[in-house]
Amino acid sequence: MNEPWDCIVIGGGAAGLSAALVLGRARRRTLVVDAGRQSNLPAHAIGGLLGQDGTSPAALYAAGHAQLDALPSVELRRGEVVAAARVADEATAAPRAPRFALTLADGSRELARWLVVATGMDYAPLDLPGVGELWGDSVFHCPFCHGWELRERPWAVLDETPHGVDRALLARNWSDDVALLTNGAAALSAEDRATLERAGVAIDERPVARLRSADGRLAAVVFADGAELARDAVLIGLEMTPRTALAEQLGLTLDGRGAIAVDGFQRSSLDGVFAAGDAGGSMQVAAAIGGGGGAGAFAVTSLVFEDNGRPWPPPAR
């Protein structure tokens, strides 16, 4: 275990790299631990990111690594943090002393004053044959990320939850031909049916058996009765779960989706721990970069305030 870090960033996706860039440019000694499991790696391109629209996730991360390599105070390490614990709290910590100890999968341990948790979330789309090979291309969960590339084509919204109606209405931004597939779930209310009809959304309540592809692209949705619905895109609902147990180990408060609850300063419920990206509730790359940058800036500022015995955030004047 070496000299304590000012901040350890856990996660090397868009949020984590953004936080590390801000910390490094402020000359704060920063370690980034990257497990390399970014959720958007299967996607061909990032959509809706200013100046990088259409860039592949791999290219974005490579550019981020190159920028961090130029900062002498930042170390980027491939690995996984498997345990996190407090070694001191605000009341007992000596000035500039580390508050957190992290254990990596290789058995090494690192100390840090501050943490930025940017571990992402695990995405669990509907377990259906055909989804896996098309995921991140013609089958996706974020229309803002992928909708433009599939605009003006026939879409299906495959969502058996109460959110399906809203997702189908949202899909109409990109396509005039949208069908909501409820996959045999409970019947829609009369109000929902009327809303969808007014919006021009078709409804099909049959159970879905699989997705059929041709030449690597979605060709049709195949129902359990053998019938097919030709579609070029499927917007699909999914469940998101925490990727690691670190939030639980640190006793952080979670929001209703399982992400770490943060305030306007990207602070978690535990002093000294910030969160960003999917782990902090920001589900798009642009928002993750913004949240990560904010977490880095607020971490730097709060370190300065602590070093000088001033309260953070500063009281209103």
SERO-4910 file (N, C-alpha, C, O; in steps of 0.05 Angstrom, whole numbers):
BEGIN
 pado doro    nc1    nc2    nc3   cac1   cac2   cac3    cc1    cc2    cc3    oc1    oc2    oc3
  Met    A     17    -24      0      0      0      0     18     25      0     35     28     18
  Asn    A     14     42    -20     31     65    -23     20     90    -10      1     88      6
  Glu    A     31    113    -17     21    138     -7     -8    142    -14    -17    135    -36
  Pro    A    -24    152      5    -53    156     -1    -58    174    -25    -43    193    -29
  Trp    A    -78    168    -39    -87    185    -62   -105    207    -52   -120    204    -33
  Asp    A   -104    230    -65   -125    250    -60   -152    239    -66   -171    243    -51
  Cys    A   -154    226    -89   -180    215    -97   -175    189   -114   -158    189   -131
  Ile    A   -192    169   -109   -192    146   -126   -219    146   -141   -240    148   -129
  Val    A   -217    144   -167   -241    142   -184   -245    113   -191   -227    100   -202
  Ile    A   -268    102   -183   -274     74   -188   -291     72   -212   -315     77   -212
  Gly    A   -279     64   -235   -293     62   -260   -281     79   -281   -275    103   -276
  Gly    A   -276     68   -305   -263     82   -326   -280     87   -350   -270     87   -373
  Gly    A   -306     90   -346   -324     98   -368   -324    128   -372   -306    142   -363
  Ala    A   -345    138   -385   -346    166   -391   -346    183   -366   -332    204   -365
  Ala    A   -360    176   -346   -361    191   -321   -335    191   -306   -325    211   -297
  Gly    A   -324    167   -303   -299    164   -288   -276    178   -301   -260    192   -288
  Leu    A   -273    176   -328   -251    189   -342   -254    219   -341   -235    234   -338
  Ser    A   -279    229   -342   -285    258   -340   -277    268   -313   -264    290   -311
  Ala    A   -284    254   -292   -277    262   -265   -246    263   -262   -235    282   -250
  Ala    A   -233    242   -272   -204    241   -269   -190    263   -284   -170    274   -275
  Leu    A   -201    271   -308   -189    292   -323   -190    319   -308   -170    333   -307
  Val    A   -213    324   -295   -215    349   -279   -196    348   -255   -183    367   -249
  Leu    A   -195    325   -241   -178    322   -218   -148    325   -226   -133    339   -213
  Gly    A   -141    312   -248   -113    314   -257   -105    341   -266    -82    350   -260
  Arg    A   -123    356   -279   -116    383   -288   -114    402   -264   -102    423   -266
  Ala    A   -125    394   -241   -122    409   -217    -98    400   -200    -95    408   -177
  Arg    A    -83    382   -212    -58    371   -200    -64    355   -174    -47    354   -156
  Arg    A    -87    343   -173    -93    325   -151    -84    297   -157    -89    287   -179
  Arg    A    -71    284   -138    -61    257   -142    -85    238   -143    -99    234   -124
  Thr    A    -88    226   -167   -113    211   -173   -107    184   -185    -90    181   -202
  Leu    A   -121    164   -175   -119    137   -186   -146    130   -198   -167    133   -186
  Val    A   -146    121   -223   -170    110   -236   -167     80   -238   -148     70   -250
  Val    A   -186     65   -227   -187     36   -229   -209     28   -248   -233     33   -243
  Asp    A   -202     17   -271   -220     11   -292   -223    -19   -296   -204    -33   -303
  Ala    A   -247    -30   -292   -252    -58   -296   -258    -65   -325   -259    -88   -333
  Gly    A   -262    -44   -342   -266    -48   -370   -292    -61   -378   -293    -76   -398
  Arg    A   -313    -56   -364   -339    -68   -370   -360    -47   -377   -383    -50   -368
  Gln    A   -353    -27   -391   -371     -5   -397   -396    -16   -413   -393    -31   -431
  Ser    A   -419     -7   -404   -444    -18   -415   -448    -11   -444   -462    -26   -458
  Asn    A   -437     11   -454   -442     19   -481   -422      8   -501   -423     16   -525
  Leu    A   -403     -9   -493   -383    -20   -511   -396    -35   -535   -384    -34   -557
  Pro    A   -418    -49   -532   -430    -63   -555   -440    -44   -576   -444    -52   -599
  Ala    A   -445    -18   -570   -457      0   -589   -437      8   -610   -413     11   -604
  His    A   -446     12   -635   -429     20   -657   -420     49   -654   -398     56   -662
  Ala    A   -438     65   -642   -432     94   -641   -447    106   -617   -467     96   -608
  Ile    A   -437    129   -608   -450    145   -588   -467    166   -602   -458    180   -619
  Gly    A   -492    168   -593   -510    187   -605   -516    210   -586   -520    206   -562
  Gly    A   -517    234   -597   -525    257   -580   -504    269   -563   -510    284   -545
  Leu    A   -478    263   -569   -456    275   -554   -443    297   -571   -432    292   -592
  Leu    A   -445    322   -562   -436    345   -577   -407    342   -584   -390    336   -567
  Gly    A   -401    345   -610   -373    343   -620   -364    315   -624   -343    310   -637
  Gln    A   -379    295   -614   -371    267   -617   -394    249   -627   -393    225   -624
  Asp    A   -414    262   -638   -437    246   -648   -428    227   -669   -416    235   -689
  Gly    A   -433    201   -665   -425    181   -683   -398    168   -677   -390    148   -690
  Thr    A   -384    178   -657   -359    166   -648   -364    139   -634   -384    137   -619
  Ser    A   -348    119   -638   -352     94   -624   -344     97   -595   -326    113   -588
  Pro    A   -357     82   -577   -348     83   -549   -319     77   -545   -305     90   -529
  Ala    A   -308     57   -559   -280     49   -556   -262     73   -564   -242     77   -550
  Ala    A   -269     87   -585   -253    110   -593   -254    133   -573   -234    146   -567
  Leu    A   -277    137   -561   -280    158   -540   -262    151   -516   -249    168   -506
  Tyr    A   -263    126   -508   -247    118   -484   -217    119   -491   -201    127   -473
  Ala    A   -210    112   -515   -181    113   -522   -172    142   -521   -149    148   -512
  Ala    A   -188    161   -531   -181    189   -530   -179    199   -501   -161    214   -495
  Gly    A   -197    189   -484   -196    197   -456   -171    186   -443   -158    200   -427
  His    A   -163    162   -449   -139    150   -437   -114    167   -446    -96    172   -430
  Ala    A   -113    175   -471    -91    191   -481    -89    217   -466    -67    226   -460
  Gln    A   -111    229   -461   -111    255   -446   -102    251   -418    -87    268   -407
  Leu    A   -110    230   -405   -102    224   -377    -72    217   -376    -59    224   -357
  Asp    A    -62    203   -396    -34    196   -397    -16    221   -396      7    220   -388
  Ala    A    -26    243   -406    -11    268   -407    -10    283   -380      3    303   -377
  Leu    A    -25    273   -360    -27    286   -334    -10    270   -314    -17    248   -308
  Pro    A     12    282   -304     30    267   -287     18    259   -260     28    241   -247
  Ser    A     -4    272   -251    -15    265   -225    -36    243   -227    -47    235   -206
  Val    A    -42    233   -251    -63    213   -254    -51    186   -263    -34    185   -281
  Glu    A    -59    165   -249    -52    138   -257    -77    123   -265    -96    122   -250
  Leu    A    -77    111   -289    -99     94   -298    -91     65   -295    -71     57   -307
  Arg    A   -105     50   -280    -98     22   -274   -121      3   -282   -144      8   -273
  Arg    A   -116    -17   -297   -136    -37   -303   -139    -56   -279   -119    -67   -269
  Gly    A   -163    -59   -270   -168    -76   -247   -196    -72   -237   -212    -57   -249
  Glu    A   -202    -85   -215   -229    -83   -204   -228    -79   -174   -213    -93   -160
  Val    A   -242    -60   -163   -245    -56   -135   -266    -75   -124   -289    -74   -132
  Val    A   -258    -92   -106   -277   -112    -95   -286   -106    -67   -306   -118    -58
  Ala    A   -273    -87    -53   -282    -80    -26   -274    -52    -20   -253    -42    -29
  Ala    A   -292    -38     -5   -287    -11      3   -296     -8     32   -316    -18     40
  Ala    A   -279      7     47   -286     11     76   -276     38     85   -256     48     74
  Arg    A   -289     48    105   -280     73    117   -258     67    137   -261     48    153
  Val    A   -237     82    137   -216     79    157   -217    103    177   -205    102    198
  Ala    A   -232    124    170   -235    147    187   -260    162    178   -266    161    154
  Asp    A   -273    176    196   -295    193    187   -289    222    193   -267    228    202
  Glu    A   -307    239    186   -302    268    188   -295    277    216   -279    295    219
  Ala    A   -306    264    236   -300    272    263   -273    263    274   -261    277    291
  Thr    A   -263    241    263   -238    230    274   -214    233    256   -191    229    264
  Ala    A   -219    239    230   -196    240    211   -178    263    217   -186    286    222
  Ala    A   -152    258    217   -132    279    220   -132    295    193   -140    285    173
  Pro    A   -122    320    194   -121    336    170   -105    321    148    -84    311    153
  Arg    A   -117    320    124   -105    308    100   -101    278    103    -88    265     86
  Ala    A   -113    265    123   -110    236    126   -130    222    108   -152    233    102
  Pro    A   -124    198     99   -143    182     83   -167    173     99   -165    167    123
  Arg    A   -189    172     86   -214    163     99   -223    136     89   -239    122    102
  Phe    A   -212    127     66   -223    103     54   -200     84     46   -179     92     38
  Ala    A   -205     58     49   -187     37     41   -201     19     21   -223     10     26
  Leu    A   -188     15     -2   -200     -2    -23   -183    -26    -28   -158    -25    -27
  Thr    A   -196    -49    -32   -182    -73    -39   -188    -81    -68   -211    -81    -75
  Leu    A   -167    -86    -83   -171    -94   -111   -171   -124   -114   -163   -138    -96
  Ala    A   -180   -133   -137   -182   -162   -142   -155   -176   -141   -154   -200   -135
  Asp    A   -134   -162   -146   -107   -174   -145    -96   -175   -117    -73   -183   -113
  Gly    A   -111   -166    -97   -103   -166    -69    -89   -141    -60    -84   -138    -36
  Ser    A    -84   -123    -78    -71    -97    -70    -91    -80    -55   -115    -82    -59
  Arg    A    -81    -61    -39    -98    -43    -24    -88    -15    -29    -64    -10    -31
  Glu    A   -107      4    -31   -101     32    -35   -117     49    -16   -140     42     -9
  Leu    A   -105     71     -7   -118     90     11   -125    115     -5   -110    124    -23
  Ala    A   -147    128      3   -155    153    -10   -169    171      9   -182    162     28
  Arg    A   -166    197      4   -181    216     20   -210    217     10   -229    218     26
  Trp    A   -213    218    -16   -239    220    -29   -244    198    -49   -224    186    -59
  Leu    A   -269    192    -55   -275    172    -75   -295    184    -95   -313    200    -88
  Val    A   -292    176   -120   -313    181   -140   -321    153   -150   -305    139   -162
  Val    A   -346    146   -146   -357    120   -154   -370    123   -181   -390    137   -184
  Ala    A   -358    111   -201   -369    112   -229   -368     84   -241   -358     80   -263
  Thr    A   -379     65   -226   -377     37   -234   -398     28   -254   -397      6   -264
  Gly    A   -416     46   -261   -437     38   -279   -458     20   -267   -458     15   -243
  Met    A   -476     11   -283   -497     -8   -275   -498    -31   -295   -490    -28   -318
  Asp    A   -507    -54   -286   -511    -77   -304   -538    -74   -317   -559    -70   -303
  Tyr    A   -539    -77   -343   -564    -76   -358   -574   -104   -363   -559   -121   -371
  Ala    A   -600   -108   -357   -612   -134   -361   -636   -132   -379   -659   -130   -369
  Pro    A   -632   -132   -406   -656   -131   -424   -671   -157   -423   -663   -176   -411
  Leu    A   -695   -156   -434   -712   -180   -435   -697   -204   -446   -684   -202   -467
  Asp    A   -699   -226   -432   -685   -250   -440   -701   -263   -462   -720   -279   -458
  Leu    A   -693   -257   -487   -708   -266   -510   -688   -273   -532   -670   -257   -537
  Pro    A   -692   -295   -545   -673   -303   -568   -672   -280   -589   -693   -270   -597
  Gly    A   -648   -274   -596   -644   -253   -616   -637   -226   -606   -626   -210   -621
  Val    A   -642   -221   -580   -636   -195   -569   -605   -191   -567   -595   -169   -574
  Gly    A   -591   -211   -557   -563   -208   -552   -546   -199   -576   -530   -181   -574
  Glu    A   -551   -212   -599   -534   -206   -622   -541   -180   -635   -526   -169   -651
  Leu    A   -565   -169   -628   -573   -143   -640   -571   -120   -621   -577    -97   -628
  Trp    A   -563   -126   -596   -563   -106   -575   -543    -83   -581   -520    -88   -590
  Gly    A   -552    -58   -577   -535    -35   -582   -535    -26   -611   -521     -8   -618
  Asp    A   -551    -39   -628   -553    -32   -656   -582    -27   -663   -592     -5   -659
  Ser    A   -596    -47   -674   -624    -44   -680   -642    -52   -657   -667    -49   -659
  Val    A   -631    -61   -635   -646    -66   -610   -632    -50   -588   -607    -53   -584
  Phe    A   -647    -33   -574   -634    -14   -556   -654     -5   -535   -678    -10   -537
  His    A   -644      8   -514   -662     18   -493   -664     48   -492   -681     58   -478
  Cys    A   -646     62   -506   -646     92   -505   -651    103   -532   -633    102   -549
  Pro    A   -674    115   -537   -680    126   -564   -663    151   -569   -658    157   -593
  Phe    A   -655    165   -549   -639    189   -553   -611    182   -563   -598    197   -577
  Cys    A   -602    157   -556   -576    148   -565   -576    136   -593   -557    139   -608
  His    A   -598    122   -600   -599    107   -625   -622    114   -644   -622    105   -666
  Gly    A   -640    131   -634   -664    136   -650   -659    150   -677   -671    143   -697
  Trp    A   -640    169   -678   -636    184   -702   -626    166   -725   -635    168   -748
  Glu    A   -609    147   -718   -598    129   -739   -620    111   -750   -617    100   -772
  Leu    A   -642    107   -736   -664     90   -744   -690    105   -749   -711     94   -748
  Arg    A   -687    131   -754   -710    148   -758   -726    140   -783   -715    129   -802
  Glu    A   -752    145   -781   -770    141   -804   -771    112   -814   -777    106   -837
  Arg    A   -765     93   -796   -768     65   -802   -788     52   -783   -795     64   -763
  Pro    A   -798     28   -789   -817     15   -771   -804      7   -744   -784     -6   -744
  Trp    A   -816     16   -722   -806     10   -696   -826     -8   -681   -850     -7   -686
  Ala    A   -815    -24   -663   -831    -37   -642   -821    -28   -615   -797    -25   -611
  Val    A   -839    -24   -596   -831    -20   -569   -839    -45   -553   -863    -50   -549
  Leu    A   -820    -60   -544   -825    -85   -531   -822    -80   -501   -799    -80   -490
  Asp    A   -844    -77   -487   -843    -69   -459   -869    -79   -446   -891    -69   -452
  Glu    A   -866    -98   -428   -890   -109   -415   -896    -96   -388   -914   -105   -373
  Thr    A   -882    -74   -382   -886    -60   -356   -905    -36   -361   -911    -30   -384
  Pro    A   -914    -24   -339   -931      0   -342   -917     23   -357   -931     42   -366
  His    A   -890     22   -360   -876     44   -374   -878     41   -404   -870     59   -418
  Gly    A   -888     19   -413   -889     14   -442   -905     35   -458   -896     43   -479
  Val    A   -927     44   -447   -943     64   -460   -927     90   -464   -926    101   -486
  Asp    A   -914     99   -443   -898    124   -445   -875    120   -465   -868    139   -480
  Arg    A   -862     97   -465   -840     92   -483   -849     92   -512   -835    101   -530
  Ala    A   -873     81   -516   -884     80   -543   -890    109   -553   -885    115   -576
  Leu    A   -901    125   -535   -907    153   -543   -881    168   -549   -879    184   -568
  Leu    A   -860    162   -533   -834    175   -538   -823    167   -565   -811    183   -579
  Ala    A   -826    142   -572   -815    131   -597   -827    146   -621   -814    146   -643
  Arg    A   -850    157   -619   -862    171   -641   -846    195   -650   -851    206   -672
  Asn    A   -827    205   -634   -810    226   -643   -793    218   -667   -786    235   -683
  Trp    A   -786    193   -669   -768    183   -690   -781    167   -712   -770    163   -733
  Ser    A   -806    158   -707   -819    141   -727   -849    146   -727   -861    150   -706
  Asp    A   -860    146   -751   -889    148   -753   -903    120   -753   -927    118   -752
  Asp    A   -886     99   -752   -897     72   -752   -886     58   -727   -865     46   -727
  Val    A   -901     60   -705   -893     49   -679   -915     29   -670   -939     35   -671
  Ala    A   -906      6   -660   -924    -14   -649   -915    -20   -621   -891    -26   -616
  Leu    A   -933    -19   -601   -927    -27   -574   -933    -57   -571   -956    -65   -576
  Leu    A   -913    -73   -564   -916   -101   -559   -915   -106   -529   -895   -101   -516
  Thr    A   -937   -116   -518   -939   -120   -489   -930   -148   -480   -929   -153   -456
  Asn    A   -924   -165   -500   -913   -192   -494   -931   -208   -475   -922   -222   -457
  Gly    A   -957   -206   -480   -976   -222   -464   -980   -213   -436   -992   -227   -420
  Ala    A   -971   -189   -429   -974   -179   -402  -1003   -170   -397  -1020   -173   -415
  Ala    A  -1009   -160   -373  -1036   -152   -366  -1047   -132   -386  -1032   -116   -398
  Ala    A  -1073   -133   -390  -1086   -116   -410  -1083    -87   -404  -1082    -79   -380
  Leu    A  -1081    -71   -425  -1079    -42   -422  -1106    -30   -413  -1127    -41   -420
  Ser    A  -1105     -8   -400  -1129      5   -391  -1142     19   -416  -1129     23   -436
  Ala    A  -1168     24   -413  -1182     38   -435  -1169     66   -440  -1168     74   -463
  Glu    A  -1161     79   -419  -1148    105   -422  -1122    103   -438  -1117    119   -456
  Asp    A  -1106     82   -431  -1080     78   -445  -1086     72   -475  -1072     82   -492
  Arg    A  -1105     56   -480  -1112     48   -508  -1120     73   -524  -1112     77   -547
  Ala    A  -1136     90   -511  -1145    114   -525  -1122    133   -531  -1120    145   -552
  Thr    A  -1104    135   -511  -1080    152   -515  -1063    143   -538  -1054    158   -554
  Leu    A  -1058    116   -538  -1041    105   -559  -1055    108   -587  -1041    114   -607
  Glu    A  -1081    104   -588  -1095    107   -613  -1093    136   -624  -1088    140   -647
  Arg    A  -1096    156   -606  -1094    184   -614  -1066    190   -625  -1063    206   -643
  Ala    A  -1046    177   -613  -1018    182   -621  -1010    165   -646   -988    169   -656
  Gly    A  -1028    148   -655  -1021    132   -678  -1003    109   -672   -988    100   -690
  Val    A  -1004     98   -648   -988     75   -640  -1005     50   -641  -1027     49   -629
  Ala    A   -996     30   -656  -1010      4   -657  -1005    -12   -632   -985     -7   -618
  Ile    A  -1022    -30   -625  -1019    -47   -601  -1021    -76   -610  -1038    -84   -625
  Asp    A  -1002    -92   -600  -1003   -121   -604   -996   -134   -578   -974   -131   -567
  Glu    A  -1015   -150   -567  -1012   -161   -540  -1003   -191   -541  -1003   -203   -519
  Arg    A   -997   -201   -563   -988   -229   -565   -961   -233   -552   -944   -215   -553
  Pro    A   -956   -257   -540   -929   -263   -530   -909   -264   -553   -915   -273   -574
  Val    A   -885   -254   -547   -863   -253   -567   -845   -277   -562   -837   -283   -539
  Ala    A   -838   -291   -584   -821   -315   -581   -791   -308   -586   -774   -318   -572
  Arg    A   -785   -291   -606   -758   -284   -612   -757   -261   -631   -777   -252   -642
  Leu    A   -732   -251   -636   -727   -231   -656   -712   -245   -679   -693   -260   -674
  Arg    A   -720   -240   -703   -707   -252   -726   -690   -231   -740   -699   -208   -745
  Ser    A   -665   -238   -746   -647   -219   -759   -640   -229   -787   -643   -253   -794
  Ala    A   -630   -211   -804   -620   -217   -830   -597   -199   -836   -599   -174   -834
  Asp    A   -574   -211   -844   -550   -195   -849   -542   -178   -826   -532   -155   -829
  Gly    A   -546   -188   -801   -537   -174   -778   -555   -152   -768   -548   -137   -750
  Arg    A   -578   -149   -781   -597   -128   -773   -624   -141   -767   -630   -163   -776
  Leu    A   -640   -127   -750   -666   -137   -744   -684   -138   -769   -684   -119   -785
  Ala    A   -698   -160   -772   -716   -163   -795   -745   -164   -785   -763   -153   -798
  Ala    A   -750   -179   -763   -778   -182   -755   -779   -191   -726   -761   -203   -715
  Val    A   -802   -185   -714   -809   -196   -688   -826   -221   -693   -846   -219   -708
  Val    A   -819   -243   -681   -834   -268   -685   -850   -274   -659   -839   -275   -637
  Phe    A   -876   -277   -663   -894   -282   -640   -895   -312   -634   -887   -329   -651
  Ala    A   -906   -318   -611   -908   -346   -603   -926   -363   -621   -923   -387   -623
  Asp    A   -945   -350   -635   -962   -364   -653   -950   -368   -681   -963   -379   -699
  Gly    A   -925   -359   -684   -911   -362   -710   -913   -339   -728   -898   -337   -748
  Ala    A   -931   -320   -723   -934   -297   -740   -911   -278   -736   -897   -278   -715
  Glu    A   -906   -261   -756   -884   -243   -755   -893   -214   -760   -913   -209   -774
  Leu    A   -879   -195   -748   -883   -167   -752   -857   -155   -762   -838   -154   -747
  Ala    A   -856   -146   -787   -831   -135   -798   -825   -109   -783   -842    -91   -782
  Arg    A   -801   -107   -773   -792    -83   -759   -763    -78   -764   -748    -97   -769
  Asp    A   -754    -53   -764   -726    -46   -767   -713    -39   -741   -688    -38   -739
  Ala    A   -729    -34   -720   -718    -26   -694   -736    -36   -672   -761    -37   -675
  Val    A   -724    -43   -649   -739    -50   -625   -728    -34   -602   -705    -37   -594
  Leu    A   -745    -18   -591   -739     -4   -566   -749    -22   -543   -772    -28   -542
  Ile    A   -731    -30   -526   -737    -51   -507   -733    -41   -478   -714    -26   -472
  Gly    A   -751    -50   -460   -748    -43   -432   -727    -61   -420   -721    -83   -429
  Leu    A   -715    -52   -398   -695    -68   -384   -694    -61   -355   -704    -41   -346
  Glu    A   -681    -79   -340   -676    -74   -312   -647    -67   -308   -630    -77   -323
  Met    A   -642    -49   -289   -614    -41   -283   -608    -48   -254   -624    -42   -236
  Thr    A   -585    -60   -250   -577    -68   -223   -549    -58   -217   -533    -56   -236
  Pro    A   -543    -52   -192   -515    -44   -186   -495    -64   -195   -499    -88   -191
  Arg    A   -473    -55   -206   -452    -73   -217   -435    -84   -195   -423   -105   -198
  Thr    A   -432    -69   -173   -415    -78   -151   -430    -75   -125   -452    -63   -124
  Ala    A   -418    -85   -103   -430    -83    -77   -417    -59    -61   -421    -57    -37
  Leu    A   -402    -42    -75   -387    -21    -61   -406     -1    -47   -400      7    -24
  Ala    A   -428      6    -60   -447     25    -47   -458     13    -21   -460     27     -1
  Glu    A   -464    -13    -22   -474    -26      2   -453    -28     24   -458    -23     47
  Gln    A   -428    -34     16   -406    -35     35   -401     -9     49   -394     -8     72
  Leu    A   -405     13     34   -400     40     45   -425     51     59   -424     73     71
  Gly    A   -447     37     56   -472     47     69   -484     70     55   -497     87     68
  Leu    A   -481     72     28   -492     95     14   -522     92      9   -531     69      5
  Thr    A   -536    114      9   -564    114      3   -568    110    -27   -554    124    -43
  Leu    A   -587     93    -35   -593     89    -64   -620    102    -71   -637    106    -53
  Asp    A   -623    108    -96   -649    118   -105   -667     95   -113   -660     72   -109
  Gly    A   -690    101   -124   -710     81   -130   -702     62   -152   -714     40   -155
  Arg    A   -681     69   -168   -672     52   -190   -648     35   -182   -638     20   -198
  Gly    A   -638     38   -158   -614     24   -149   -588     39   -153   -567     29   -146
  Ala    A   -590     63   -164   -566     80   -167   -560     94   -141   -578     96   -123
  Ile    A   -536    105   -139   -529    120   -115   -543    147   -115   -540    162   -135
  Ala    A   -556    154    -94   -570    180    -92   -549    202    -88   -532    200    -71
  Val    A   -550    223   -105   -531    245   -103   -546    271   -101   -569    273   -110
  Asp    A   -532    291    -91   -544    318    -90   -533    335   -113   -521    324   -132
  Gly    A   -538    360   -113   -530    378   -134   -500    381   -137   -490    392   -157
  Phe    A   -485    371   -118   -456    371   -119   -444    343   -125   -420    339   -120
  Gln    A   -461    325   -134   -453    297   -140   -444    282   -115   -431    262   -117
  Arg    A   -451    293    -91   -444    280    -66   -464    258    -59   -488    261    -63
  Ser    A   -453    236    -50   -470    215    -39   -478    222    -11   -473    243     -1
  Ser    A   -491    202      2   -499    206     30   -476    204     50   -479    210     73
  Leu    A   -452    197     40   -429    194     57   -409    215     49   -401    217     26
  Asp    A   -400    231     69   -381    253     64   -356    241     51   -344    222     61
  Gly    A   -347    254     30   -322    245     17   -326    226     -7   -307    219    -20
  Val    A   -351    218    -11   -357    199    -33   -376    213    -53   -398    221    -46
  Phe    A   -367    215    -78   -382    226    -99   -390    204   -118   -377    183   -118
  Ala    A   -411    208   -134   -419    187   -154   -428    201   -179   -438    223   -179
  Ala    A   -423    187   -202   -430    198   -228   -435    175   -248   -429    152   -242
  Gly    A   -446    183   -271   -452    163   -291   -476    146   -283   -493    154   -266
  Asp    A   -479    123   -295   -501    105   -288   -503    100   -258   -524     99   -247
  Ala    A   -479     97   -246   -479     92   -217   -491    114   -201   -501    110   -179
  Gly    A   -490    139   -212   -502    162   -199   -528    171   -212   -537    194   -206
  Gly    A   -540    154   -228   -566    161   -239   -566    175   -266   -588    182   -275
  Ser    A   -543    180   -278   -542    193   -305   -539    172   -326   -518    159   -328
  Met    A   -560    167   -342   -561    144   -360   -553    149   -389   -555    131   -405
  Gln    A   -543    173   -395   -534    179   -422   -504    188   -421   -495    198   -400
  Val    A   -490    184   -443   -461    190   -443   -457    220   -437   -439    227   -422
  Ala    A   -472    237   -450   -469    266   -446   -473    273   -417   -458    289   -405
  Ala    A   -494    262   -405   -499    268   -377   -478    256   -359   -471    267   -338
  Ala    A   -468    232   -366   -447    219   -351   -421    236   -351   -408    240   -330
  Ile    A   -414    247   -374   -390    264   -376   -394    289   -359   -376    297   -345
  Gly    A   -418    301   -361   -423    325   -345   -423    319   -315   -411    334   -299
  Gly    A   -435    297   -307   -435    289   -279   -408    282   -269   -400    289   -246
  Gly    A   -392    268   -286   -365    262   -278   -348    286   -275   -332    289   -256
  Gly    A   -350    305   -294   -335    330   -292   -343    345   -267   -326    357   -253
  Gly    A   -369    345   -261   -378    359   -236   -367    345   -211   -358    359   -193
  Ala    A   -368    319   -211   -357    304   -188   -328    310   -184   -319    314   -161
  Gly    A   -313    311   -206   -284    318   -203   -280    346   -193   -263    350   -175
  Ala    A   -295    365   -203   -292    393   -195   -301    397   -166   -287    411   -150
  Phe    A   -323    384   -158   -332    386   -130   -313    372   -111   -309    381    -88
  Ala    A   -301    350   -120   -281    336   -103   -257    354    -99   -247    356    -76
  Val    A   -247    366   -120   -224    384   -117   -231    407    -98   -215    413    -80
  Thr    A   -254    419   -102   -261    442    -86   -265    435    -57   -256    449    -39
  Ser    A   -277    412    -52   -282    404    -24   -256    396    -10   -253    400     14
  Leu    A   -237    385    -25   -210    379    -14   -196    405     -5   -185    407     16
  Val    A   -198    425    -22   -186    451    -16   -200    463      9   -186    473     27
  Phe    A   -226    462     10   -240    473     33   -232    458     59   -227    470     79
  Glu    A   -230    431     57   -222    416     81   -194    423     89   -188    426    113
  Asp    A   -176    425     70   -148    432     76   -145    458     91   -126    463    106
  Asn    A   -164    476     86   -163    503     98   -183    508    119   -188    531    127
  Gly    A   -196    486    129   -214    488    152   -239    504    146   -250    517    164
  Arg    A   -249    503    122   -273    517    115   -295    497    108   -290    475     98
  Pro    A   -320    504    114   -342    485    109   -348    482     79   -346    501     64
  Trp    A   -355    458     72   -364    453     44   -390    438     44   -394    419     58
  Pro    A   -410    447     28   -408    471     11   -409    496     28   -418    496     51
  Pro    A   -398    518     17   -397    543     33   -425    553     40   -444    549     24
  Pro    A   -429    564     63   -455    575     70   -463    598     52   -446    612     41
  Ala    A   -489    601     49   -500    624     32   -491    650     45   -492    653     69
  Arg    A   -484    669     28   -475    695     39   -496    716     33   -493    739     40
***
